[in-house]
Structure formats: structure tokens, C-alpha cells
Amino acid sequence: MNEDFITFDAACEYLGITSGQMYQYTHRKILPFYKPFGKKLYFKKSELNAVIGSVRVATNAEVAEQAHQMTRKPAAV
């Protein structure tokens, strides 16, 4: 098997979630997966990393800066 693909159990361990949670994520199509033989699920680590990286939570300092930028009056022309 290609090194890029990992099994269902390995993906659960990699993400630190239970198999029940993983089944929910795959059923809802939150996580991309492969099912080449109609039964076992496989995952690509790079795609799991992309999903993890897409849900970044901003720090308090970043939120404060965004609020400051939004409430700042535009410069007079």
C-alpha cells in the first residue's frame, strides 16, 4: 500500500478521536476518505492535515486586532 494512505484505525489514532467519532465524520462527509473495495476505509494524511488546518481558531490578540480594524474610522481625504 502507498505510504500516503492510512487505515481507519490509524486515522483515528492520528487524529486522536474514537472510531465512533470517525464514523460520524465520514458519514457526514466532513473528512475525505477512500473506499476502494467497498468495505474498508482509507485516508490520506495530507488530506486529514488539510482539514485540520482549515479550522484554525484565532487568538484573542488577533480577534482584538480585527475588531480594531473594523471599528477604525477611515482617513479623511
N, C-alpha and C positions, 0 to 999 in steps of 0.2 A: 504494500500500500504506500502511496505517496506520503512523504513526511508532512505535507501541508494539511492532511486530513487527520482528524482525531475522532475517536469513537464517542458515543453518547456519554458513557461513564467518565471518560477522560475530559469531555467538555464540562460536565457537571463539576468535576474536581477543579478544573482550570478556572471556572467562574466562581467556585465556592458556593454553589447552590445545590439544593436537593434535586433528586430525579423528578419529583412532583412539580417543582417549580420549572424545571427544564421542559417537561411535557406541556405545561401551560404556555410557556414562551413559544414553543414550536407550534402548538395548536393554534395560537393566536397570530402566528407568523410574525412574531417580534424578532426572533432570531432566524437567520437564514440557515438552511440545512440541506443535506443531500440524502436521497433515499434510493440508491441505485438498484437495489434488488427487491424493492417493495416492502422491506421489513425493517432492517436496521437503519438507524440514522447516523450520519456522519457530518462533521463540521470542519470548517477551515478556521484555524486560529486567527489568521489575518482578518477574516470577516467578523469573528467574535470581538477582536480588538477594535474594529471599526465601530461596532455597535456600542461598545463600552465607551469609546472616545467621543461618541456623538451626543452623549447625555451629561456633559460637564456642567457642574453647578458652580456659579460664580461666587467668589469670596465676598465678604461684607465690604471690603475696600472697593472691589470692582462695582458692586451694586451702588455704593455711595457715589462713586465717580460717574456712573451712568445717570444717576438721579441729578447730580450737579450739572452735567452736560444738558440734560433735558430741561432744567429749570432756569438755566442761564439765559439772560436776555441777549438777543442778537445785537451786535455792534451797530451803532448809528452810522449811516452812510452819508 
